[in-house]
């Protein structure tokens, strides 16, 4: 889910993956996998954090639904 949102933000940013790669230091192949959706489980937390900061995204915890007892 997080990688999907990051991939969407990359696409909407209007910046090329080459530019994002140069400005963040993240390999273009990693960016390509994230955008294509084939990067599940192949992105470190550090990379996701760096991309979120670069793209102006904020990770906010979801409120959990209370379980019925």
Secondary structure in CASP SS format (residue, H / E / C, confidence):
PFRMAT SS
TARGET T0000
AUTHOR 0000-0000-0000
METHOD secondary structure of the structure
MODEL  1
X C 1.00
X H 1.00
X H 1.00
X H 1.00
X H 1.00
X H 1.00
X H 1.00
X H 1.00
X H 1.00
X H 1.00
X H 1.00
X H 1.00
X H 1.00
X C 1.00
X C 1.00
X C 1.00
X H 1.00
X H 1.00
X H 1.00
X H 1.00
X H 1.00
X H 1.00
X H 1.00
X H 1.00
X C 1.00
X C 1.00
X C 1.00
X H 1.00
X H 1.00
X H 1.00
X H 1.00
X H 1.00
X H 1.00
X H 1.00
X H 1.00
X H 1.00
X C 1.00
X C 1.00
X C 1.00
X C 1.00
X C 1.00
X C 1.00
X C 1.00
X C 1.00
X H 1.00
X H 1.00
X H 1.00
X H 1.00
X H 1.00
X H 1.00
X H 1.00
X H 1.00
X H 1.00
X H 1.00
X H 1.00
X C 1.00
X C 1.00
X C 1.00
X C 1.00
X C 1.00
X C 1.00
X C 1.00
X C 1.00
X C 1.00
X C 1.00
X C 1.00
X C 1.00
X C 1.00
X C 1.00
END
